[in-house]
Amino acid sequence: GAGELRKKLSRIETVEQGVELIENAIAKLHP
């Protein structure tokens, strides 16, 4: 749920790490 998502986001230490995770997720959705 949203709580779990917030916990994951709170573990991101830098914006770059967040961007990398998003890019990886998009790559999985669009191989």
GROMACS elastic network, one bead per residue, 0.5 to 0.9 nm:
[ bonds ]
;  ai    aj funct       b0    kb
    1     4     6  0.54015   500
    1     5     6  0.64578   500
    1     6     6  0.88385   500
    2     6     6  0.61549   500
    2     7     6  0.86328   500
    3     6     6  0.51336   500
    3     7     6  0.62836   500
    3     8     6  0.87445   500
    4     7     6  0.50784   500
    4     8     6  0.63212   500
    4     9     6  0.86799   500
    5     8     6  0.51165   500
    5     9     6  0.61741   500
    5    10     6  0.85529   500
    6    10     6  0.59871   500
    6    11     6  0.86890   500
    7    10     6  0.50674   500
    7    11     6  0.65544   500
    8    11     6  0.53075   500
    8    12     6  0.70495   500
    9    12     6  0.53548   500
    9    13     6  0.87213   500
    9    18     6  0.77265   500
   10    13     6  0.75832   500
   12    15     6  0.74143   500
   12    16     6  0.88600   500
   12    17     6  0.62643   500
   12    18     6  0.60936   500
   13    16     6  0.85575   500
   13    17     6  0.69776   500
   13    18     6  0.81370   500
   14    17     6  0.53889   500
   14    18     6  0.66584   500
   14    19     6  0.88917   500
   15    18     6  0.50615   500
   15    19     6  0.61933   500
   15    20     6  0.85954   500
   16    19     6  0.50506   500
   16    20     6  0.61026   500
   16    21     6  0.86274   500
   17    20     6  0.50525   500
   17    21     6  0.62465   500
   17    22     6  0.86890   500
   18    21     6  0.51508   500
   18    22     6  0.62658   500
   18    23     6  0.86274   500
   19    22     6  0.50881   500
   19    23     6  0.60861   500
   19    24     6  0.85294   500
   20    23     6  0.50730   500
   20    24     6  0.60853   500
   20    25     6  0.85687   500
   21    24     6  0.50771   500
   21    25     6  0.61760   500
   21    26     6  0.86586   500
   22    25     6  0.50465   500
   22    26     6  0.61815   500
   22    27     6  0.85507   500
   23    26     6  0.50840   500
   23    27     6  0.60827   500
   23    28     6  0.86614   500
   24    27     6  0.50248   500
   24    28     6  0.63233   500
   24    29     6  0.87680   500
   25    28     6  0.51663   500
   25    29     6  0.63809   500
   25    30     6  0.86867   500
   26    29     6  0.50099   500
   26    30     6  0.60106   500
   26    31     6  0.83563   500
   27    30     6  0.50569   500
   27    31     6  0.55608   500
   28    31     6  0.56500   500
